Amino acid sequence: MAETPTVPERKEMPLGTPEHAPKARPKLPFLLDFFPLETADQTRLHRFYDRLREGRLSTTRCRRDGNLHWPPRTACPTCHSEELDWVDLPERGHLYAFSAVLAGAPFGMEGEVPFAVGLVDLVGAPLRLFGRIEGKSWTALRIGEPVTSESYEVGDGRVFYRFRTIG
Amino acid sequence: MSGRSVAIVGGVTTKFGVRPTTWSELAQEVGAALFRAVPELRAGDVDSLFVGAAEPERFAFQSHVAPLAAEQMGLAPHRILQRTELACASGQSAIRSAYAAIASGLSEVAVAVGVEKMNLPSMAEANSAMGCVMDRAWDGPHGATAPPFFAMVAQRHMLEFGTTEEQLAAVSEKNHRFANSNPTAQFHEKTFPREKLLRLPVVAPPLRLGDCSSMTDGAAAVVLVSEDLARMYTDTPAWIRGSGQYSDFHNLANAGSLTEWKGLTRASREALDRAGIGIRDLDLAEVHDCFTISEVIEYEALGLCGPGEGGRFAEDGRGDIGGDLVVNPRGGLLGCGHPLGATGIAQAVEVFQQFSGSVPAARQAPDPEWALVHNLSGSANVHSVMVYQRGGVA
């Protein structure tokens, strides 16, 4: 997958700021750890995580048919081309739907309960991403709530993305 | 339609619940119960075994469960032996595979069994197993499991159509009431009036505990045979007349509308078309009420009512005894619990027992001829449907 000019110009997102620093995650065995292995010796999508480390949430777009994918891929599902480009995604979005996990969290996430999750319609891209919603409590969220994407440190050098309410 | 006709000629369900027993012991238990329930069955006649098991690797640290189940049940299949995995629809998947094997002539007598052991010393580990059903690398790290996803479905349905918590509770009340006449149900002899349901703790807003099916240990098995053999086993075979499946996404980002389950509409239409009947011909339906909102949307997607009218359909008791048709007389996943691989098989057992008139009157559909069974799996991204007709009907 080639590195090509990206869609919107955007500033870097700061990695987890102190007040939003993730709680210490327990080190989990691979088969209980939902966070994927991110390096080039483990995944062909390592650029996704490299870019996320720079504060850029990105995905793949097919060079042949222009299809924008989520999640990022190694082959286009519509034309099956393997010539894909990395493109940045808009950081702003609106909540299409949300809920919260008040009980029944997976192993290693029990300490984060309660936490909100939602589906976010990105502004300016035909994608609806699922993710953790930080910022306002779930009791204060509403459909249409504006959010922005951000990256954060998972621990042991890994990063992931989530959304945060604006204002 | 090509192929031979195939019938379910008997079956059995173990007690569902929090069981002090292992995966293998559940397989032994359901095997012993099957040979008692179907006395005509000879182990040597069973040429094929299909084992519905969603996550034995996660829940029981056990792979290669098909030969394990065969050994536990005292079977030595010589045509087809395999496990079927389709998460919450793994049981129906076993039945569909057995059906295909017999219809094609590969098998004459097949057993479809479903076994799941879900209650673990660490329920957080069990919750992680449920999270694996989603797109692990992308949805999993956010903490995605079924309750928050179906909660978002309920939230959108409430927003778009005005569906209420009371209407959701009507589904739960009905299915728990039916479960009270089913001794194998996890919540047998527990009453859940609507006022009580509306006071239960919230699990994932707006869904409360009573809106969610539970983590359940249990097993179920059915015997399927070719058309020439059915009458050797029973006077009331449940003939498989149609089936259909549809799936077009996996990652939650690609769900599209949360409230319009086109996959179910397509799968059920195919199954009903193959059977040569319409939705109004059904006398009973066993549908996948993993959450109350699921049954509400299933009414709509099946065409039992219009889009957005599922809440009212539930409130008006149109899926109850005395309504348009009887929906989930077994007690549903809400009342019986949901041992993933066993659920689809237990639903088929209910259809067979409804056809033979052997269930208590409190949940007996009046003189049923046609039944539909539906399972969804994952985030309602797969829909699987089968249509059965009672044999011996003039």
Interface residues (C-beta under 8 A of the other chain):
Chain A: L32 F34 F35 P36 W70 P71 Y96 A97 F98 S99 A100 V101 L102 A103 G104 A105 P106 F107 G108 M109 E110 E112 F115 V117 G118 L119 L127 R128 L129 F130 G131 R132 W138 I143 V154 F160 R162
Chain B: S122 M123 A124 E125 N127 S128 M130 G131 D135 R136 A137 W138 D139 G140 P141 H142 G143 A144 T145 P147 P148 F149 A151 M152 V153 Q155 R156 L159 P201 V202 V203 A204 P205 P206 L207 N251 L252 A253 N254 A255 L258
